[in-house]
């Protein structure tokens, strides 16, 4: 089913346009990477603040407010450039296990980011005293960073889906 | 030993051979290269935007610039993983035009940083709490962002212009003659 959809998508005029202009995919991928930089750096800055390793002159609420717009803005551009890549190379993207694992982790990553921001906004001050030092918050910070790193790894692995062996949606041979 | 021979020596090291032959090494090294470079770009952009007076303007510049020690760590990861990818196919990468430009621009952004430290960076105390840096500092910030964005585009371009010629890991596919005629 997915395969048929991917192959149909590849015959659409938008897809054919992208396929016939070889510079589009690398250019879109580069913009995608720049935006990943904004997301991972934003997550990194908030996590460093939670650990107190950087930005201690700012409260967690201020840190969150500083990076949240960049995080969400970059995610919107990532979604748009991501769609362009799927349309341009439907079979490569949709028929790879890495792609679907990546999409699942993005849902988890966005869910955690939303919960975190709502919680910081609601409990603004209390976070400083209690939450930021709680070990659950710190573990969540580590997990969140690892999730976004895994999203980057899975994104790159779309090009090398064979690493999944027989689990790959397009196994070798 | 001339340089071409040196590149061949790099390619023939057992480490390079191991990365080439492994199904997993190159994809994961490349993934960590992306983690490193996105952190480098993102954290440098934070400092550059502060210089330009676009973001974090309510914080002293020197406070914002403290993040650069993490940038260096991420840069170390990027250089390490980049070198590992380079040795798998050193002569092809070295003769690649985009690769050469990329290395040149990375060197220029290093130079840009040195010039900044010697100019605006010298009297940082005078403008540390200002909304933005003096003109030379702003120029350094614009150059820095422009250089790193170009480096990232060139890096992706290298991937698209070397793969055809590359000795990138191609799996050994065993052909079983019995299956062939089934």
Interface residues (C-beta under 8 A of the other chain):
Chain A: X22 X25 X26 X27 X29 X30 X33 X34 X36 X37 X38 X39 X40 X41 X42 X44 X45 X48 X54 X55 X57 X58 X66 X70 X149 X152 X153 X155 X156 X157 X159 X160 X162 X163 X172 X173
Chain B: X23 X24 X26 X27 X28 X30 X31 X32 X34 X35 X37 X38 X39 X40 X41 X42 X43 X45 X46 X55 X56 X59 X60 X63 X66 X67 X70 X149 X152 X153 X156 X157 X159 X160 X171 X173
